[in-house]
Amino acid sequence: MGVESTDLLAELRRRGVDDVSDASLTRALYSSDASLYRVVPQAVARPRDPDELPAVLEAARELGVPVTMRGAGTSIAGNAVGPGIVVDTHRHLNRVLDIDPEAGTARVQPGVVHAQLQRAAAPHALRFGPDPSTHTRCTIGGMIGNNACGSRALGYGRTADNVTGLKVAFGTGEVARTGEHSKARVALEALADDHLAHIRTTFGRFSRQVSGYSLEHLLPEQGRRLERFLVGSEGTLGMVQEATVRLVGDEPHRRLVVLGYPSMAEAADAVPGVLDAAPGRLIACEGLDARIVDLAKASGTSVPALPHGGGWLFVEVAGSDSAALAADVISSAEALDHREVIDPGEAAALWRIREDGAGLAARSLETPAYPGWEDAAVPPPQLGTWLREFEELLSEHGLHGVPYGHFGDGCVHVRVDFPFAPGDPRGNQVFREFMTACARRLSEHGGSLSGEHGDGRARSELLPLMYDAESIRLFGAVKQICDPGGVLNPGVLVDPAPIDADVRPNRPSKPVTPALRLLHDGGSLAEAAHRCTGVGKCVAPKTGGVMCPSYLATSEEKDSTRGRARVLQEALDGSVVDGLADPAVHEALDLCLSCKGCASDCPTGVDMATYKAEVLHQTYRGKRRPRSHYTLGRLPRWAKLGAPLARVANAMLGVRPLAGLARAVAGIDQRRSIPAFARRTLRAGAREYSRLEPDVWIWADSFTDHFLPDRGHAAIRLLEAAGLRARVIEQDACCGLTWVTTGQLDEARAIVEQSAAVLAPYVESGVPVIGLEPSCLATLRSDAVELTDDPRAREVAAGVRTLGELLVEVGWTPPDLTGVEVVAQPHCHHAAVLGWAADEKLLADAGAKVTKVPGCCGLAGNFGMEKGHYEVSKAVAETHLLPAVREHPGAVVLADGMSCSHQLDDLAGVPSVHLAELLAARV
């Protein structure tokens, strides 16, 4: 590009754009979106004020540096990556400026997240119509960029149909509002007037024809809607500073009809009849393949009952006559089977599976499946024929894919198992041949290469196969009017980059030490890191799950699961980050709480806690480690050695100077309290109970044994009240959790194998074995079997249970908790690995009023104790836990995890109880 990064940053700062960076970490974070492509930017700018956008553009024009706009970075077509300046509006330009209920409009900045706008409009019984599956994190600016549609566009229209005004900085430098006179507007209207007949017969032929520039909006009979024309231009013509969007009434009377068919093609055949059953009255008509549902089930997702079939149509109707509309749909559907879903919770669960479709489809096959041919559309009457031909094309090229999507609009999503392999050009060749063949065949049906995600780098080169030469010349003329210097998002739409350039999955991997244990990805840390496809569920500003607590606290891309995965990918096969020991890797991983939330919440199954452990293992193996690894990372060992001196240790820690010295030596933040050691361990105290053969064995994990033995005694009393004789396993058996989280994996493996040898006979005996500390029990179920091939570890993992699971299994009736208000903080590992459903059922059966807290408490074992993490740990607690406690004064606070209870005690002075203690006190 000929411009030094230091000069570029200096020019941006001179123009008032201060939040800019060319650091290797930042460039790695923004080198990819949710597409196949990797393009490393020269710098990243995050404007704090809308007026900084024209300033960025002016600097870029003066220096000849390209500019690429980026919303949430979830672009599947590769239209959010670029080689010059990447502009992130998500970080600061995220305000809803105004809601006008009477006009039914909202003014927003481009970085406003879709769900944020919905929350702002909801008090007025309004909503923004389009709702992409990424609605929890996609930005309105990004939706404008690619003309996003989503599942309910059938009822509410595309983004283009819902934008009423834009303030834009064109590539020429002109800043204008679309409803006002401007040079760009005059020139574009003149261009349209010169080609009226061609535009009328070529563009806007069906709703999902969004490839290229939507010139039909410039026609006089269409109102010359410049704002609608700019929607879908993928940041190639101008930079959106502000948008005014239409809001619609949020219909409360919704009904979901699920229709079952033998296959997806046969489901597609039924679409015209379904649409004709209620013309203009359907809100959504979505197709979903059985293989995606099976994957959701396999990942532990609770899936409501579905009608018989290998593929389904999800048809949503609304209105006071929704029952009659549903009946009409069913009678016209010619389905194998059907089901009306009345319960809102069940309907929401089914829609969540549809929303996670992209992530689930990416791992729906034996080998990774990729975007590329992602969202092509045809007129709905041709959908069944197109799906069959598409399957033939897959077969001809030796490929596979699982189609799903917006069938009511003729739009099909699919991920394809292109044979990309590190350093192997064959994958690129197959990719190009298949994409070209599909584009040719699609054109025969009058289809659109893109139905909502834009053409980007994935399909722009193929536009001449969809459009004639005159249309392609018109696209060039549009670009010349709005961005004659070609500064904005070069390589997209006009003068496109080759579709197989900058493809990420085939980059050669750097030589690294084989992972110690990553069984789910064949021992390859690189393959594990590339599970992240960039769908970005981890960057949602609000969440109902666990992932990703540090991102919720900081809103920094580097602290998201996706950001960390991108940095690992760069370390393993990129050019920006120099291997796993690079400081950028450790900066990205530093605030990972190892909560395991991503392992369950991420649609592609990224397990960043495991990857962090592996990186720490490889970085520090045979080298000096951080101090906290030797102290907090080996806490069970120190607790065992100090057990005989517990009274003395507690007394010493009660002396402030000595406690401060202990914290300093251990690497603990001075604002943290140090947990008191139990005066008598659980194993020692439990010897007083019956020595008869038990009905239940209780495994004394290190934390329950040495710090919280009262929980173990409560469990014994509770089990006895349930008619079950319980005994504590007397042998020492540590799960190795603290060694795992600090990457001391050689020692962790030895500990796990020793404990498996101790616990396996108890499991094999047929007597149930339960654990009380969720993090330790989760380690036995997950990390242990990844660390060792010892079959006893797998036997133990399959055999150990939570207290709640055991009580539900035996059909125990809990005590009456009617009138008891409970604020429950499931430990992250409990929610992510073990599952909290059994505990939730017990509390519901007892009649308790339960507020289940999502997310992480913020302590997460050694993380929140370590020096340097206190502020983030506290901020994580403030995202969900502490507000919930404050909102329910006097409630019983349930926290099974030692970390959770310690965090509550430290930050709020709130006592908490274990499930065993809560129930035992009332039997």
Secondary structure, DSSP 8 states (H G I E B T S, - for coil): ----HHHHHHHHHHTT--SEE--HHHHHHTSB-SSSBB---SEEE--SSTTHHHHHHHHHHHHT--EEEESSS--SSS-S--SSEEEE-TTT---EEEEETTTTEEEE-TT-BHHHHHHHHGGGTEE-S-B-TTTTT-BHHHHHHHT--BTTHHHH--SGGGEEEEEEEETTS-EEETTS--HHHHHHHHHHHTTHHHHHHHS-SSTT--SS--GGGGSGGGT--HHHHHTTSTTSSEEEEEEEEE-EE--S-EEEEEEEESSHHHHHHTHHHHHHHSTTTEEEEEEEEHHHHHHHHHTT-------SSSEEEEEEEESTTHHHHHHHHHHHH--SEEEEE--HHHHHHHHHHHHTHHHHHHTSSSS--B-SS---B--GGGHHHHHHHHHHHHHHTT--B--EEEGGGTEEE--B----BTTBTHHHHHHHHHHHHHHHHHHHTT-BS-SSS--HHHHGGGHHHHS-HHHHHHHHHHHHHH-TT--BSTTSSSS---TTTTBSTTS--------S--GGGTT-HHHHHTT-----GGG-SS-SSSS-HHHHHH--GGGSHHHHHHHHHHHHH-SSS-STTSHHHHHHHHT-----HHHHHSTT---HHHHHHHHHHHHHTTS---HHHHHGGGHHHHHHHHGGGHHHHHHHHTSHHHHHHHHHHHTB-TTS------SS-HHHHGGGS--S--SEEEE--HHHHHT-HHHHHHHHHHHHHTT--EEE--S-----HHHHHTT-HHHHHHHHHHHHHHHHHHHHTTS-EEES-HHHHHHHHTHHHHH---HHHHHHHHHEEEHHHHHHHTT------TT-EEEE---HHIIIII-SHHHHHHHHHHT-EEEE--S--S-TTTTTTBTT-HHHHHHHHHHTHHHHHHHSTT-EEE--SHHHHHHHHHHH----B-HHHHHHTT-
